[in-house]
Amino acid sequence: MNSLPRGVHFIINNEKFDQPLKLSERNGTNFDAEGLHKLFNALEFESQIYDNVTVEQMKNLCDHYAKTFKDNYDCIICAILTHGKEGKLYGVDGTVKIKELTEKFQVEKLKGKPKLFFFQACQGKCEKYMESCDGIDGKSRSQTESGKNLAFHSQEFSIPIEADFMYAYSTVPGYLSWRSSDRGSWFIQSIIEVFSEHATSMDLLRMMTRVNADVAKLASKTEDIESDKKKQIPSIVSQLRKDFISFHKISSRNNCCQSIIFSYK
């Protein structure tokens, strides 16, 4: 992948919601949106932020970016920063199923192209906090297994419509996702930090594993006994068929690596 720009990156950043929804303002989300915008600009993507978007506008944006994707682009990235519950995200006026948004990218012109999604949103009732547990990191034993191939391989370029997607959720289903009003969310800020440091030397899923590790180290600090010292772990769902790696670095800009040529091979 060596096109310039590499592709498109768009951010749906919902901070304020219609009064009937009775949802709190997502203070601090602008730190996440601006940080992602600078990061992916530095990674040579065309990046755009959309603030306080309705459900219909969310659908239209996904539809627009899928339909206008240029042949010479290498990748499309969508980040949605909002309130949520399991399987759904909030526009400023209501909820939409995540699947309704992501399935819009199952189009011919995106066939074989990596499609990355980052969701900063709760996935359950906000009163459900993730507890911590004590333990020791263990070493894993490697094991190999041999067996017969169960699938026939064709030389024709035919792949599943769900292939080449990656979904990165800030938390696992059923749990709250933490965000600081003066620094941004644990998940997005970790992505910005890890990608800025390692995008020239690590593949995508290795970086996302680093993000998981960084977020897992954090604990909430509140004055409420019920919400203090609570934890969070992101969930990375990969349907990528190939390694997504970087192989070239130029100078730096905006405190991020300026030009990284991504390879999906």
Stockholm file with secondary structure:
# STOCKHOLM 1.0

chainA/1-265         MNSLPRGVHFIINNEKFDQPLKLSERNGTNFDAEGLHKLFNALEFESQIYDNVTVEQMKNLCDHYAKTFKDNYDCIICAILTHGKEGKLYGVDGTVKIKELTEKFQVEKLKGKPKLFFFQACQGKCEKYMESCDGIDGKSRSQTESGKNLAFHSQEFSIPIEADFMYAYSTVPGYLSWRSSDRGSWFIQSIIEVFSEHATSMDLLRMMTRVNADVAKLASKTEDIESDKKKQIPSIVSQLRKDFISFHKISSRNNCCQSIIFSYK
#=GR chainA/1-265 SS CCCSSCEEEEEEECCCCCGGGCCCCCTTHHHHHHHHHHHHHHTTCEEEEEESCCHHHHHHHHHHHHHTCCTTCCEEEEEEESCEETTEEEETTEEEEHHHHHGGGCSGGGTTSCEEEEEESCCSCTTCCBCCCCCCCCCCCCCCCCCCCCSCCCSSCCCCTTTTEEEEESSCTTCCCCEETTTEEHHHHHHHHHHHHHTTTSCHHHHHHHHHHHHHHCCCCCSCTTTTTCBCCCEEEECCSSCEEEEEECCEETTEECCEEEEEC
#=GC SS_cons         CCCSSCEEEEEEECCCCCGGGCCCCCTTHHHHHHHHHHHHHHTTCEEEEEESCCHHHHHHHHHHHHHTCCTTCCEEEEEEESCEETTEEEETTEEEEHHHHHGGGCSGGGTTSCEEEEEESCCSCTTCCBCCCCCCCCCCCCCCCCCCCCSCCCSSCCCCTTTTEEEEESSCTTCCCCEETTTEEHHHHHHHHHHHHHTTTSCHHHHHHHHHHHHHHCCCCCSCTTTTTCBCCCEEEECCSSCEEEEEECCEETTEECCEEEEEC
//
